[in-house]
Structures are given as structure tokens and as C-alpha cells.
Amino acid sequence: MNIEKTIPSKSSYFSDENHVFKMAISANNHLGFSFHHPIRKNDSFDALEEILKQSRQNNVDILLLGGNLFEESSPSQEILYRAISLIKSSILGDKPISFEVLWGRQVPNYACENMNIDLPIFVIHGKKEILPTESSLSVLDVLQAGNYVKKLLNFMVTFFFAR
């Protein structure tokens, strides 16, 4: 007996794209790692660019960046500029958002009427990003203030999927 005939193919499970919620996950990107090295200075940015490119090509619904997005808690202006430019060029588009995130009174970044975000990015603080206190802000707060990402401080987030 040929066992391959008894196991449904992967494509049959996911043949209807309208019923699949796709999430890409990346962690420990460490943007700015070896930034002053003549050869490796672009490695972390090239890796994030590939993650964003693959997320778009595979039509993911959200991208979760799970900690340590930056190498340093206070990256240089150049590193922050490159990160913002890269993220901004990848999140805007016309694809409709087909899910809703419920987490109290907070509003997700894709709900902003002034930006047409079609690749929502959610980030989780890592060891490299300091948690904000009353007197300080983290680099992730800067990205969130520009509406490029949404920070997840509480991991109990519910996604409602309605296509």
C-alpha cells in the first residue's frame, strides 16, 4: 500500500486562501549588529528586508517580530532611520485587513485612517529594547509613535479572523 495516497496533500488543507490566517514570525533581528564593520554592516538590514519581502510574497496577514529588533537599546539615528525606511516601504498597500485584534482600548496601527497599512507588524520587547518608564522611551515606542508597528506588552491578544 502506498502511504502517500492515504495522507491528504498539504495543498488540499490550504487550497482555499480565504480561510487561512498567515502569520510570519521573526526574532532576534538585531538591527545595527556589526554596523561599523565594512563587510557585515548591512547583514541585519538585509535579513529584515528579506523577511518583509517574503511576508509580502506569501501574503501573510501579520508579521510578529519577537524581541531584540535592535542590537542596542538606543540605536544611532542612522540605524533608526534605516529601520523606519525599510519598514515603511514594506507595510503600505491596498490589501484589506480581514481580521480584528481585541485588546481593550488600544487601537492597532493598521486602523489609522491616515496610513493604508496592509502588512501589520506587531513587536515584542526583547532584552535589547528597554521597557519604557515614566522618564524614558524605548526605540519601539518611536516606531509605534510613527504608526509603523504595534507593541505587544500583554501576550494575551485575540485575533478575530473574518474573511
Secondary structure in CASP SS format (residue, H / E / C, confidence):
PFRMAT SS
TARGET T0000
AUTHOR 0000-0000-0000
METHOD secondary structure of the structure
MODEL  1
M C 1.00
N C 1.00
I H 1.00
E H 1.00
K H 1.00
T H 1.00
I C 1.00
P C 1.00
S C 1.00
K H 1.00
S H 1.00
S H 1.00
Y H 1.00
F C 1.00
S C 1.00
D C 1.00
E H 1.00
N H 1.00
H H 1.00
V C 1.00
F C 1.00
K C 1.00
M E 1.00
A E 1.00
I E 1.00
S E 1.00
A C 1.00
N C 1.00
N C 1.00
H C 1.00
L E 1.00
G C 1.00
F C 1.00
S C 1.00
F C 1.00
H C 1.00
H C 1.00
P C 1.00
I C 1.00
R C 1.00
K C 1.00
N C 1.00
D H 1.00
S H 1.00
F H 1.00
D H 1.00
A H 1.00
L H 1.00
E H 1.00
E H 1.00
I H 1.00
L H 1.00
K H 1.00
Q H 1.00
S H 1.00
R H 1.00
Q H 1.00
N C 1.00
N C 1.00
V C 1.00
D C 1.00
I E 1.00
L E 1.00
L E 1.00
L E 1.00
G E 1.00
G C 1.00
N C 1.00
L C 1.00
F E 1.00
E C 1.00
E C 1.00
S C 1.00
S C 1.00
P C 1.00
S C 1.00
Q H 1.00
E H 1.00
I H 1.00
L H 1.00
Y H 1.00
R H 1.00
A H 1.00
I H 1.00
S H 1.00
L H 1.00
I H 1.00
K H 1.00
S H 1.00
S H 1.00
I H 1.00
L E 1.00
G C 1.00
D C 1.00
K C 1.00
P C 1.00
I C 1.00
S C 1.00
F E 1.00
E E 1.00
V E 1.00
L E 1.00
W C 1.00
G C 1.00
R C 1.00
Q C 1.00
V C 1.00
P C 1.00
N H 1.00
Y H 1.00
A H 1.00
C C 1.00
E C 1.00
N C 1.00
M C 1.00
N C 1.00
I E 1.00
D C 1.00
L C 1.00
P C 1.00
I E 1.00
F E 1.00
V E 1.00
I E 1.00
H C 1.00
G C 1.00
K C 1.00
K C 1.00
E C 1.00
I C 1.00
L C 1.00
P C 1.00
T E 1.00
E C 1.00
S C 1.00
S E 1.00
L C 1.00
S C 1.00
V H 1.00
L H 1.00
D H 1.00
V H 1.00
L H 1.00
Q H 1.00
A H 1.00
G C 1.00
N C 1.00
Y C 1.00
V C 1.00
K E 1.00
K E 1.00
L C 1.00
L C 1.00
N C 1.00
F C 1.00
M C 1.00
V C 1.00
T E 1.00
F E 1.00
F E 1.00
F E 1.00
A C 1.00
R C 1.00
END
